[in-house]
Amino acid sequence: MKASFKKQQHDFYFLWSQVNILYCKWAEHLGISYTTLMTLYGLDVHGSMTQKNICDFYGFPKQTVSGIVHQLMDQGYVILEANTKDKREKLVVFTEAGTAYAKALLTPLYEAEQYVFSAIGEDKISQMLDTIDIFNTLLKKRLEVIQ
């Protein structure tokens, strides 16, 4: 292996892990788990999701997502509704209290993200997104066993 590859590999995974650490620390600051934060984030961005969608989108285990959804249900923040597209699945949907709860937790995060995206600039953000998309596409193709 080339030395330049090893450095790029290290740098890439270091930066990737730093992003995850920032979100983990934000969740900890809020007094919730990272998986709960990202579940709330996904529901807020998408409006509603099935538990399977949440698992697939974030790569979380089914048991973890099920536990989070039940905890949020017990707290009155979400309910399960019939999915009109697939009757076998239920959608996780915010209640009025859940919408307020998510807004209180996520608004400062969204404002920080918006500041960062703005400071970096639209062109560089677009390049970053394109590059990550290409990386994921090529890696998925190369690791064909996980298709």
C-alpha positions, 0 to 999 in steps of 0.5 A, a space after each residue: 500500500 502506498 504511504 499516501 493512501 494510508 495517510 488519506 485513509 487515516 485522515 478520512 476516518 479520523 474526520 468521519 469519526 470526529 463528526 460522529 463524536 460532535 453529534 454524540 457529545 451534543 446528544 450527551 449535552 441534551 441528556 439523550 443518546 446519540 441514537 435518540 437524537 438521530 431518530 428525532 432528527 430523522 423524524 423531524 426532517 422526514 415528517 414520519 418514518 417507519 422503524 425500518 426506515 430509521 434502521 436503514 437510514 442510520 444503520 441502527 439495529 432493529 432492537 435499538 430503534 424499537 426501544 427508542 420508539 417505545 420510549 418516545 411513545 411512553 413519553 408521549 412524543 410519538 405515536 404509531 400510525 397506519 402506513 397508507 403505502 404499506 398496511 403491514 408497516 406503521 409510521 412513527 409520527 410526532 405528537 404535538 408534544 413531540 414536535 415541540 420537544 424535537 424543536 427545542 432539542 434540534 433548533 440549536 443544532 440546525 442553527 449551528 449546522 446552517 452557520 457551518 454550511 454558510 461559512 464553508 460556502 455552497 460550492 464547497 458543500 456541494 463538492 463535499 456532498 458529491 465526493 462523499 456520494 462518489 465514495 459511497 457508490 464506489 465502495 458499495 460497488 466494490 464491496 458487492 457482498 453488502 448490496 
